[in-house]
Amino acid sequence: MKRNTEQASFSMLSNALTRKGVNVTIAGGSSYTNGKRIVIGVGPWDQMVCSLLHESAHLNHTNFSAIGNVMQQTSTALKNAINVLEDIRIDLRNIREFPGAIQSYQSSRRILVDIITKREFTNCLDDILYYVLLVGNLENGITAIKPALAGFDWVTLELDKLCLKYAQLAQTAKDTLEVRELAENLLLELAAMQQANQQEAEAEGEAEGEAEGEAEGDAEGDAEGDAEGDAEGDAEGDAEGDAEGDAEGKSNGNTSGKALSNSKGFNEIDLEQSFEDLDVGKLLEAHRYQQDMSNYSRVPEPIKVVPYTVQELLRGNPSNVFPAANLQVNGAVANAVKVMFRQRNMKLSGVTQFGELDEDRLVDAFLGNPGAKNIRRDIAANLSVGVLLDASGSMGYPWDDTHRSYVATKAAMAMTQALEKQSGVLTSLSLFGDFYLELKGFALKKTPSVLPYVELGGTSTGSAMMEMGSKLILQSSQKKVMFVITDGQPDVPQEVVGSLDWLAQHGVVVLPVIIGQVDVRFTGFKDLKVACIDHVNELPKQLMQLLKQHI
């Protein structure tokens, strides 16, 4: 399936993060990061790229532990100032680390422009912090933000210089703690500037008042007509005096644009009030939910991930492992897979093939060597396969063949090991229940001979499918297949249906393998071809039928 530019950008950035040990998940709900995992709420690809850029910047460069207590205990005003300056800092770090990401940032800021130009000014600190954010984006080279500046013509030269100063200081801040100090100083300088402007306005007002009193005394001795003339002159003088006595922060011209209809200028902004949550990630989330989300409403929220590695689990409980492989079944599955791929071999002449081509044979064929056209060869499969294994409580532990997990684990190992031996095939193997545990990722060429088995509670099949699907769609293979080995009904069948719809839209073929006799109508897989087995010996035949139909 051909990928659009935004999806390709998402894949490249996700793969770069994965190589650094970061787990990227696509799921229903909001986008967030916990420091080891980035969850991106499903939506249009351009929106998902925006969220991934923002969350990856936080994950790579924000010290959450250093400011966690501060963000919980501080005022909303200081919290927003920290968020804005930190976003400027981490975006620049991200752009320097991933130079190609600047184009994605340009695209993402068009969404931010839309957010800012549609908001109403609230005459509180938020108005100024939005301007700081815009100035910081421009300093970071993100020129797509420029259209949003049109609504800020009430910003005085003095205020603009202050905002630019702190945007530049944020760029060079070494860490989040320094950003916190900058935020505190920014608020202090804004307050001092406003106080100085107000004192200047009061002094000018007092001077005007004294002048007005003298004028009124003189007017008492004049004729009534002269008094009226003087009053008119005073009125004109007062109007001019008032204009001069206004704070420099007031608008220097007519307000322009719909958004400025209620903007009163810097002096009348309440610097202690802040109503919005000025975290770019949350602004993007709010914007996402304003779009048509009907195509994504059934996608389940992310599954929880087991916080231990395979090695840690093996050390902690070395007896809870997959049972020894059934060599006979493994061999039969391997032969079935091998035969299937051989049947798909093609002659070199007149067909489209995948994989590396032999240049010598192509030249011979082009020059008219009759024998060259009849030479057959193995074709690289260009295939990624994820095997998802149900480890819920109903499966039991794989101690003997009385437990469904015994059949399931042997089937999973046989499929994974058989497929990974084929040229051009990448495989992944994971357990799921209420939690998700990756046993082997696509980057690992060979499945370890010893794997831990952990009972993982309920059956969050739909969420687990999205977790595996998040990995599959990042692969560059032409064909992407997910086997789901389970014993039946998930906790929420509709989540399975929602995941199937989204995965199908993105070229992932899902092939369920059901252990035992189950009414497929209650599994969420009722519209799919399902393989049902009671014993692992039945797997090769069933697997062959599924692979022939879909691969």
C-alpha positions in Angstrom: 0.0 0.0 0.0 1.4 3.4 -1.0 2.0 5.7 1.9 1.4 9.4 1.8 4.1 12.0 2.8 2.8 12.4 6.3 2.7 8.7 7.0 6.2 8.3 5.6 7.4 11.2 7.9 5.7 9.5 10.8 7.4 6.2 10.0 10.9 7.7 9.6 10.7 9.6 12.9 9.2 6.6 14.7 11.9 4.2 13.4 14.6 6.7 14.5 13.0 6.8 18.0 12.7 3.0 18.1 16.4 2.6 17.4 17.0 4.7 20.5 14.8 2.3 22.6 11.6 4.3 22.5 8.3 2.5 22.0 5.9 4.3 19.7 2.2 3.3 19.8 -0.8 4.4 17.8 -4.1 4.1 19.7 -7.4 5.7 20.5 -7.5 8.6 23.0 -4.9 11.3 23.7 -1.2 11.6 22.8 1.3 11.5 25.7 4.8 10.2 26.7 5.9 8.7 30.0 9.6 8.9 29.3 9.9 5.4 27.7 6.9 5.2 25.5 5.1 7.6 23.2 1.4 7.1 22.6 0.0 9.0 19.6 -3.8 9.4 19.4 -5.1 8.1 16.1 -6.3 10.7 13.6 -5.3 12.3 10.3 -1.6 11.6 9.6 -0.6 15.3 9.6 -2.0 15.7 13.1 -0.3 12.5 14.2 3.1 13.8 12.9 2.6 17.0 14.8 1.9 15.1 18.0 4.8 12.7 17.5 7.2 15.7 17.0 6.0 17.3 20.1 6.0 14.2 22.3 9.4 13.0 21.0 10.9 16.4 21.8 9.6 16.2 25.4 10.8 12.6 25.8 14.3 13.4 24.5 14.9 16.8 26.2 12.5 17.5 29.1 13.5 16.6 32.6 10.1 15.7 34.0 11.3 14.6 37.4 13.1 17.9 37.9 9.9 20.0 37.4 7.2 17.5 38.3 6.6 18.9 41.8 6.9 22.5 40.6 4.3 22.0 37.9 1.9 20.5 40.4 2.3 23.2 43.1 2.9 26.3 41.1 0.3 28.8 39.7 -1.2 28.3 36.3 0.5 31.5 35.1 4.0 30.2 35.9 3.2 26.7 34.6 2.1 28.2 31.3 5.3 30.3 31.1 7.4 27.2 31.7 5.5 25.3 29.1 5.9 27.9 26.4 9.6 28.5 26.9 10.3 24.7 27.3 8.5 24.1 24.0 10.7 26.6 22.2 13.8 24.9 23.7 13.0 21.3 23.0 11.7 22.1 19.4 15.1 23.6 18.5 16.8 20.5 20.0 14.6 18.2 17.9 15.2 20.2 14.7 19.0 20.0 15.3 18.8 16.3 16.1 16.5 15.5 13.1 17.3 18.2 10.5 14.8 16.6 8.1 12.0 17.2 10.6 11.9 21.0 9.9 9.4 20.3 7.0 7.2 18.4 9.4 7.4 21.3 11.8 6.4 23.7 9.1 3.3 21.5 8.4 2.5 21.1 12.0 2.6 24.9 12.7 -0.1 25.5 10.1 -2.4 23.7 12.6 -1.1 26.0 15.4 -1.8 29.0 13.2 -5.3 27.8 12.8 -5.7 27.5 16.6 -4.3 30.9 17.4 -6.1 32.9 14.7 -9.4 31.5 15.8 -9.0 32.2 19.5 -10.5 35.2 21.2 -8.1 37.5 23.2 -8.8 37.2 26.9 -6.8 40.2 28.2 -4.8 37.9 30.5 -1.2 36.5 30.5 -2.2 33.9 27.9 -2.3 36.6 25.2 1.4 37.5 25.8 2.6 33.9 26.1 1.0 33.1 22.8 3.1 35.9 21.3 6.3 34.5 23.0 5.5 31.1 21.5 5.1 32.6 18.0 8.4 34.6 18.3 10.2 31.5 19.5 9.0 29.4 16.5 10.2 32.1 14.1 13.6 32.1 15.9 13.7 28.3 15.5 13.3 28.7 11.7 9.6 27.7 11.5 8.4 30.4 9.1 4.9 28.8 8.6 3.9 30.5 11.9 4.0 34.0 10.4 0.3 34.4 9.5 -0.6 34.1 13.2 1.3 37.3 14.0 -1.2 39.5 12.2 -3.5 39.5 15.2 -0.9 40.9 17.6 -0.6 44.5 16.3 -1.3 45.7 19.9 2.2 44.5 21.0 4.4 47.5 21.6 8.1 47.6 20.5 9.1 47.4 24.2 7.0 44.3 24.8 8.2 42.7 21.5 11.8 43.2 22.6 11.1 41.5 25.9 9.4 38.5 24.3 12.2 38.1 21.8 14.8 38.2 24.6 13.2 35.3 26.5 12.6 33.3 23.4 16.3 33.5 22.6 17.2 32.7 26.2 15.0 29.6 26.0 16.8 28.5 22.9 20.1 28.4 24.7 18.9 27.1 28.1 20.8 24.0 29.0 17.9 22.2 30.7 14.4 22.3 32.0 15.4 23.7 35.4 17.0 26.7 33.7 13.8 27.2 31.7 11.9 27.4 35.0 14.1 30.2 36.2 13.6 32.0 32.9 9.8 31.7 33.2 9.9 33.2 36.7 12.1 36.1 35.5 9.9 36.7 32.5 6.8 37.1 34.7 8.8 39.5 37.0 9.9 41.6 34.0 6.4 41.8 32.6 5.0 42.9 35.9 7.8 45.6 36.3 7.2 46.8 32.8 3.5 47.1 33.3 3.9 48.9 36.7 6.3 51.4 35.2 3.9 52.1 32.3 1.0 52.5 34.8 3.1 54.9 37.0 4.0 57.0 34.0 0.4 57.1 33.0 -0.7 58.2 36.5 2.0 61.0 36.6 0.9 62.3 33.2 -2.7 62.2 34.4 -1.9 64.2 37.6 -0.1 66.8 35.5 -3.1 67.1 33.2 -5.4 67.4 36.3 -3.4 70.4 37.6 -3.5 72.1 34.2 -7.2 71.5 34.0 -7.8 73.1 37.4 -5.9 76.2 36.5 -7.9 76.4 33.3 -11.2 76.1 35.2 -10.1 79.0 37.6 -9.4 81.3 34.7 -12.6 80.4 33.0 -14.8 81.6 36.1 -13.8 85.3 35.3 -14.5 85.1 31.7 -17.7 85.7 29.9 -20.1 82.8 29.4 -19.4 82.6 25.7 -15.6 82.6 26.4 -16.2 79.8 29.0 -17.9 77.7 26.4 -15.1 78.3 24.0 -12.5 77.5 26.7 -14.4 74.3 27.6 -14.3 73.2 24.0 -10.6 73.9 23.9 -10.1 72.0 27.2 -12.0 69.1 25.8 -9.8 68.9 22.9 -6.7 69.3 25.1 -8.0 66.6 27.4 -8.5 64.2 24.6 -4.9 64.8 23.4 -3.6 64.5 26.9 -5.4 61.3 27.5 -3.9 59.8 24.4 -0.4 60.9 25.4 -1.0 59.6 29.0 -2.0 56.1 27.9 0.5 53.4 28.6 2.8 52.6 25.8 1.4 49.0 25.9 -2.0 50.2 24.6 -2.8 49.6 20.9 -1.0 52.2 18.7 -3.6 52.0 16.0 -6.9 50.6 15.0 -7.4 46.9 15.9 -7.2 44.7 12.9 -8.8 41.3 12.4 -11.7 39.6 14.1 -9.5 38.2 16.9 -8.6 41.7 18.2 -12.1 42.8 18.7 -11.7 42.7 22.5 -8.0 43.3 22.9 -7.3 46.2 25.3 -3.5 46.4 25.1 -0.7 45.5 27.4 -1.4 47.9 30.4 -4.9 46.4 30.9 -3.8 42.7 30.7 -4.1 40.9 34.0 -0.7 39.2 34.4 -1.8 37.1 37.3 -4.7 35.4 35.3 -4.2 32.5 32.9 -7.1 30.5 31.7 -5.7 28.1 29.0 -3.3 25.2 29.3 -0.5 26.5 27.0 1.1 23.1 26.3 1.5 22.7 22.5 0.6 19.0 22.9 -2.7 19.8 24.6 -3.5 22.5 22.1 -2.9 20.0 19.3 -5.1 17.4 21.1 -7.9 20.0 21.5 -7.7 20.8 17.8 -7.8 17.1 16.9 -11.0 16.6 18.7 -12.6 19.5 16.8 -12.1 17.6 13.6 -14.3 14.8 12.2 -13.2 11.8 14.3 -15.9 9.4 13.1 -13.4 7.3 11.3 -11.4 6.8 14.5 -14.0 6.6 17.2 -13.9 2.8 17.6 -10.1 2.5 17.8 -9.4 1.3 21.4 -7.2 3.2 23.9 -3.6 1.9 24.4 -2.8 -1.3 26.2 -0.5 -1.2 29.2 3.0 -2.5 28.6 4.8 -4.9 30.9 7.6 -2.8 32.5 10.2 -5.6 32.4 12.5 -6.9 29.7 12.6 -10.5 28.6 15.9 -11.0 30.3 14.6 -9.7 33.6 11.5 -12.0 33.5 13.7 -15.0 32.8 16.0 -14.2 35.7 13.0 -13.6 38.0 11.2 -16.8 37.3 13.2 -19.1 35.1 10.7 -22.0 35.3 7.9 -20.1 33.6 9.0 -20.5 30.0 7.6 -21.6 26.6 7.6 -25.4 26.3 10.2 -27.1 24.2 9.5 -26.9 20.5 7.7 -29.7 18.7 10.3 -30.5 16.0 7.9 -32.4 13.9 5.4 -29.6 13.8 8.1 -27.0 13.3 9.4 -29.0 10.3 6.0 -29.4 8.8 5.2 -25.7 9.2 8.6 -24.8 7.7 8.0 -27.1 4.8 4.5 -25.6 4.2 5.9 -22.1 4.2 8.8 -23.1 1.9 6.5 -24.8 -0.6 4.2 -21.8 -0.6 7.1 -19.4 -1.4 8.5 -21.7 -4.1 5.1 -21.8 -5.7 5.2 -18.1 -6.0 8.6 -18.1 -7.8 8.3 -16.5 -11.2 10.2 -16.4 -14.5 12.4 -13.4 -15.1 10.6 -12.4 -18.3 7.5 -10.3 -18.4 6.6 -10.0 -14.7 7.1 -7.7 -11.8 9.2 -9.1 -9.0 10.4 -8.0 -5.5 13.8 -8.4 -4.0 17.3 -8.1 -5.5 17.5 -9.0 -9.2 20.5 -10.8 -10.8 22.0 -8.3 -13.3 23.8 -11.0 -15.3 20.6 -12.9 -15.9 18.8 -9.8 -16.9 21.5 -8.9 -19.4 21.4 -12.4 -20.9 17.6 -12.2 -21.2 17.8 -8.8 -22.8 20.4 -10.0 -25.4 18.2 -12.9 -26.4 19.6 -15.9 -24.6 16.7 -18.3 -24.6 17.9 -20.2 -21.6 17.9 -17.1 -19.4 14.2 -16.7 -19.6 13.6 -20.2 -18.1 15.9 -19.8 -15.1 13.8 -19.9 -11.9 15.0 -18.4 -8.7 13.8 -17.8 -5.1 12.2 -14.4 -4.6 12.6 -12.3 -1.5 9.2 -12.3 0.2 9.2 -8.6 1.1 7.0 -9.5 4.1 6.6 -8.5 7.7 4.7 -10.9 10.1 3.7 -10.1 13.6 2.5 -13.0 15.8 0.2 -12.0 18.7 -0.3 -14.6 21.4 -3.1 -14.6 23.9 -1.7 -15.0 27.5 -4.9 -14.3 29.4 -6.0 -16.2 32.4 -8.3 -18.6 30.5 -5.3 -19.9 28.5 -3.6 -21.3 31.6 0.2 -22.0 31.9 1.8 -24.1 29.2 2.8 -27.0 31.4 1.2 -29.7 29.4 -1.2 -30.2 26.5 -4.3 -29.9 28.8 -3.8 -26.2 28.7 -4.6 -24.1 25.6 -1.5 -22.0 26.1 0.5 -25.2 25.5 -0.9 -25.5 22.0 -0.7 -21.7 21.5 2.9 -21.3 22.4 4.0 -24.2 20.3 2.0 -22.8 17.3 3.5 -19.3 17.8 7.1 -20.6 18.0 6.6 -22.9 15.0 5.2 -20.0 12.8 7.8 -17.5 13.9 10.8 -19.8 13.4 9.5 -21.1 10.1 8.8 -17.6 8.6 12.0 -16.0 9.8 14.1 -18.5 7.8 12.6 -17.2 4.6 14.5 -14.6 2.6 13.0 -11.1 3.0 10.7 -12.0 5.9 10.7 -10.0 9.2 9.0 -11.4 12.3 7.8 -10.2 15.7 6.3 -12.1 18.6 4.4 -10.7 21.6 2.2 -11.9 24.5 -1.0 -10.0 25.4 -3.7 -10.0 28.1 -4.5 -6.8 30.0 -0.8 -6.0 29.4 1.5 -6.3 26.4 4.9 -8.0 26.4 7.1 -8.0 23.3 9.3 -11.1 23.2 10.9 -10.5 19.9 10.9 -7.3 17.8 11.3 -7.0 14.0 14.9 -5.8 14.4 15.9 -9.2 15.9 16.6 -11.7 13.2 16.2 -14.9 15.2 13.7 -15.9 17.8 15.5 -16.8 21.1 15.3 -20.5 22.0 14.1 -19.7 25.5 11.2 -17.3 26.1 9.3 -16.3 29.3 5.6 -17.0 29.6 3.7 -14.6 31.8 -0.1 -14.8 32.5 -1.3 -11.3 31.7 -4.9 -11.2 33.0 -7.8 -10.2 30.8 -8.2 -10.2 27.0 -7.6 -6.8 25.6 -7.3 -8.1 22.0 -8.2 -4.9 20.2 -5.7 -2.8 22.1 -3.0 -5.4 21.6 -3.7 -5.5 17.9 -3.2 -1.8 17.7 0.1 -2.1 19.6 1.4 -4.8 17.2 -0.1 -2.9 14.2 1.8 0.3 15.3 5.0 -1.7 14.7 3.9 -3.4 11.5 2.9 -0.2 9.6 6.4 1.2 10.3 8.0 -1.6 8.3 8.9 -0.9 4.7 7.8 -4.4 3.6 5.2 -4.5 0.8 3.1 -7.0 2.7 2.2 -6.8 6.4 0.5 -9.7 8.2 -0.7 -10.2 11.8 -1.5 -13.6 13.3 -3.7 -13.4 16.4 -3.6 -16.7 18.4 -6.3 -16.7 21.0 -8.9 -19.0 22.7 -11.9 -16.9 21.9 -13.9 -14.0 23.1 -12.1 -10.7 23.9 -13.2 -8.4 26.7 -14.6 -5.9 24.2 -15.4 -7.4 20.8 -16.2 -4.0 19.3 -12.6 -2.9 20.0 -11.4 -5.7 17.8 -13.7 -4.5 15.1 -12.4 -1.0 15.4 -8.8 -2.1 15.3 -9.5 -4.3 12.2 -11.0 -1.4 10.3 -8.0 0.9 11.0 -5.4 -1.8 10.3 -7.1 -2.8 7.0 -7.1 0.9 5.9 -3.3 0.8 6.4 -2.6 -2.5 4.6 -2.3 -4.8 7.6 -3.8 -8.3 7.0 -5.1 -9.9 10.2 -5.3 -13.8 10.3 -6.9 -15.2 13.5 -5.9 -18.7 14.8 -8.4 -19.9 17.3 -7.5 -22.5 19.9 -10.5 -24.8 20.6 -14.1 -24.6 19.3 -15.4 -21.1 19.6 -18.4 -19.2 18.2 -16.5 -16.7 16.0 -19.4 -14.3 16.1 -18.4 -13.2 19.6 -14.7 -12.8 18.9 -14.9 -9.7 16.7 -13.4 -11.8 13.8 -16.7 -12.9 12.3 -16.0 -11.3 8.9 -12.5 -12.9 8.5 -11.3 -16.3 7.5 -10.4 -18.0 10.8 -8.2 -21.1 11.4 -9.4 -23.3 14.3 -7.2 -25.9 15.8 -7.5 -28.2 18.9 -4.0 -29.6 18.6 -0.7 -28.1 17.3 -0.4 -31.0 14.8 -3.4 -29.4 12.9 -1.4 -26.1 12.5 0.6 -26.8 9.2 -2.5 -27.5 7.1 -4.5 -24.6 8.5 -1.6 -22.3 8.2 -1.0 -23.3 4.6 -4.5 -22.4 3.7 -4.4 -19.0 5.4 -1.0 -18.1 3.8 -2.1 -19.1 0.3 -5.2 -17.0 0.5 -3.6 -13.8 1.9 0.2 -13.9 1.2 
